[in-house]
Amino acid sequence: AEAQRVTLTVGQEQSNVSFALLPTRTVRITGTVIDSQGKPVANGFVSLTDASESGGGFMMGMAGGGPIRGDGRFTVTNVAPGSYTLIVRSGMGGEDAEFANAPITVGNDDLDGINLVTSRGATMTGVILAAPGSAGKLSVAGAQVMAQPVRFEPMMGFRPRRVEEDGTFRVEALSGRRLIRVMGLPGNWTLKAVLLNGFDVTDTPIEFRGTEETTGVQ
């Protein structure tokens, strides 16, 4: 919240950009991950990200993580006090991947006994349309739809999905807050808007929970 911009002109050197650090006690988070069949997750990854969407994207937002052991248990160490989102992905990118996430508030004591249950993720369906009044015919050959995470999420495998010839698309295995983007459009076309139930959500993340299905995205 206290971040400041540093403006540089061509050839300028900016000095005296200093950071004051304070020692702090870090804690450990431990828990267990169970899949949708009630079995311990033995092949997955746990990551801890800053709960603030303005707290920094990409690697800047990651506060720790590690693999899930064969018995479904995980440990995240050296976590400073603050608010985080604990994100789990099993399957390591395969078609059998499952997801879970939970808000975590870290104080001065270790957090033990965190239990998470994964699911196959939510689904989104919709269609790509040319805006009314557009000149020419829109070709969706080669187009893809991507549900982009608001923050960097390691090992989440957010792959784009191909658009069908009739413009329809289906994106599976979704979890958390996502921005919807289109890739691979013809060079003379660009995205105008993303609509959900008639509301413009171009720059508003859609939250996907559990195995819910979100339909009617345009």
C-alpha positions in Angstrom: 0.0 0.0 0.0 3.0 2.3 0.5 4.6 1.6 -2.9 5.9 4.6 -4.8 6.7 5.1 -8.4 10.3 6.0 -9.5 10.4 7.9 -12.8 13.5 7.8 -14.9 14.4 9.7 -18.1 16.8 8.6 -20.7 20.3 8.3 -19.3 19.3 9.3 -15.8 20.7 7.6 -12.7 18.4 7.6 -9.7 20.2 7.2 -6.3 19.1 7.0 -2.7 16.4 4.5 -3.4 16.6 2.8 0.0 14.6 0.1 1.8 14.4 -0.1 5.6 14.1 -3.7 6.9 12.9 -4.9 10.2 13.5 -8.4 11.7 10.4 -10.4 12.1 9.4 -13.9 13.4 8.4 -16.3 10.7 6.1 -19.2 11.2 5.4 -22.7 9.6 2.2 -23.8 8.0 1.4 -27.5 7.8 -1.6 -29.5 6.7 -3.1 -32.2 4.6 -4.7 -32.3 1.1 -7.5 -34.8 0.2 -8.8 -35.2 -3.3 -12.4 -35.4 -4.4 -12.4 -39.2 -3.9 -11.3 -38.9 -0.3 -7.8 -40.0 -0.9 -4.6 -38.2 0.1 -3.1 -36.1 -2.7 0.3 -37.6 -3.4 1.3 -35.6 -6.5 0.8 -31.9 -6.3 2.1 -28.5 -5.2 1.1 -25.9 -2.6 1.8 -22.2 -3.0 1.2 -19.2 -0.7 0.4 -15.9 -2.4 -0.3 -12.4 -1.1 -4.0 -12.0 -0.6 -3.9 -8.5 -2.0 -4.5 -8.3 -5.7 -2.5 -5.1 -5.8 0.3 -6.6 -3.8 2.4 -7.5 -6.8 2.0 -9.9 -9.7 4.1 -12.8 -11.0 6.8 -14.0 -8.7 6.5 -10.8 -6.5 3.2 -12.1 -5.1 4.5 -15.5 -4.1 5.2 -15.9 -0.4 6.3 -19.6 -0.3 5.3 -23.1 -1.3 6.4 -26.6 -1.8 5.4 -30.1 -3.0 2.8 -32.3 -1.4 4.3 -35.5 0.1 3.1 -39.0 -0.6 0.8 -39.0 2.5 -0.9 -35.8 1.4 0.8 -33.6 3.9 2.6 -30.3 3.1 4.7 -27.8 4.9 5.4 -24.1 4.1 8.1 -22.5 6.1 9.5 -19.0 6.8 6.1 -17.3 6.4 5.9 -13.7 7.7 2.7 -12.4 9.4 0.0 -11.3 7.0 -3.0 -12.3 4.9 -2.5 -14.9 2.2 -4.3 -17.3 -0.2 -3.2 -21.0 0.1 -3.4 -22.5 -3.4 -3.3 -26.3 -4.2 -3.0 -28.0 -7.5 -2.8 -31.8 -7.8 -2.0 -33.7 -11.0 0.9 -31.4 -11.9 -0.8 -30.2 -15.1 -2.4 -33.4 -16.3 -6.0 -33.9 -17.3 -6.7 -35.3 -13.8 -5.7 -32.1 -12.1 -7.7 -30.9 -9.1 -7.7 -27.6 -7.2 -8.3 -26.0 -3.9 -7.6 -22.6 -2.3 -8.3 -21.1 1.1 -7.7 -17.7 2.8 -5.0 -17.9 5.5 -4.2 -15.3 8.1 -0.7 -15.7 9.6 0.1 -14.3 13.1 3.0 -15.1 15.4 2.3 -18.8 15.9 2.7 -21.8 13.7 -0.5 -22.9 11.8 -1.0 -26.7 12.0 -3.8 -29.0 10.9 -4.9 -27.1 7.8 -7.2 -29.5 5.8 -8.0 -28.9 2.2 -10.2 -30.9 -0.2 -9.6 -30.5 -3.9 -12.1 -30.7 -6.8 -11.9 -31.0 -10.6 -12.5 -27.3 -10.9 -15.2 -25.2 -12.5 -16.2 -24.9 -16.1 -16.9 -21.9 -18.4 -18.7 -22.0 -21.7 -19.6 -19.2 -24.1 -19.2 -17.9 -27.7 -17.1 -15.3 -29.6 -19.2 -12.9 -31.6 -18.5 -9.9 -33.9 -19.8 -6.7 -32.4 -23.0 -5.3 -34.0 -22.2 -3.2 -37.0 -18.7 -4.7 -37.6 -17.7 -4.8 -41.2 -16.5 -8.1 -42.6 -16.8 -11.6 -41.4 -15.0 -12.8 -38.2 -13.0 -15.9 -38.6 -12.3 -17.8 -35.3 -10.0 -20.3 -36.9 -7.0 -20.5 -34.6 -8.6 -18.4 -31.8 -8.2 -19.5 -28.2 -9.8 -18.4 -24.9 -7.7 -18.1 -21.8 -8.8 -17.6 -18.1 -5.9 -15.6 -16.8 -5.2 -15.6 -13.0 -5.3 -12.2 -11.4 -2.1 -13.0 -9.6 0.8 -15.3 -10.4 -0.1 -18.8 -9.5 2.8 -21.3 -9.8 2.1 -24.7 -11.3 -1.6 -23.8 -12.0 -1.4 -24.7 -15.7 -3.8 -22.1 -17.1 -3.7 -23.2 -20.7 -5.8 -21.5 -23.4 -8.6 -23.5 -25.0 -9.4 -23.7 -28.7 -12.5 -22.0 -30.0 -14.8 -24.2 -32.2 -15.7 -23.3 -35.8 -19.1 -21.9 -34.7 -17.4 -19.6 -32.2 -18.3 -21.6 -29.1 -15.7 -22.5 -26.4 -15.5 -24.5 -23.2 -12.8 -24.0 -20.6 -12.5 -26.5 -17.8 -10.4 -27.0 -14.6 -10.9 -23.4 -13.4 -10.4 -22.2 -9.8 -10.1 -18.7 -8.2 -10.5 -15.3 -9.7 -9.8 -15.0 -13.5 -9.8 -12.5 -16.3 -11.1 -13.7 -19.6 -8.9 -13.1 -22.6 -8.9 -14.1 -26.3 -5.8 -15.0 -28.3 -5.2 -15.8 -31.9 -7.8 -13.5 -33.5 -7.2 -12.3 -37.1 -4.9 -9.3 -37.4 -7.7 -6.8 -38.1 -9.8 -7.9 -35.1 -9.4 -7.2 -31.4 -11.3 -7.8 -28.2 -14.0 -5.2 -27.5 -15.6 -6.6 -24.4 -16.2 -9.7 -22.3 -19.9 -10.0 -21.2 -21.4 -12.2 -18.6 -25.2 -12.1 -18.3 -25.1 -8.8 -20.1 -22.6 -7.2 -17.8 -19.2 -6.0 -19.0 -16.5 -8.0 -17.1 -13.6 -7.2 -19.4 -11.5 -5.9 -16.5 -13.4 -7.5 -13.6 -12.3 -11.0 -12.5 -14.8 -13.8 -12.6 -14.6 -16.0 -9.5 -14.8 -19.8 -10.1 -15.6 -22.0 -7.2 -15.8 -25.8 -6.8 -17.4 -27.6 -9.8 -19.7 -24.8 -10.7 -20.5 -24.1 -14.4 -20.5 -20.5 -15.7 -22.4 -20.3 -19.0 -23.3 -17.5 -21.4 -20.0 -15.8 -21.6 -19.7 -13.6 -24.8 
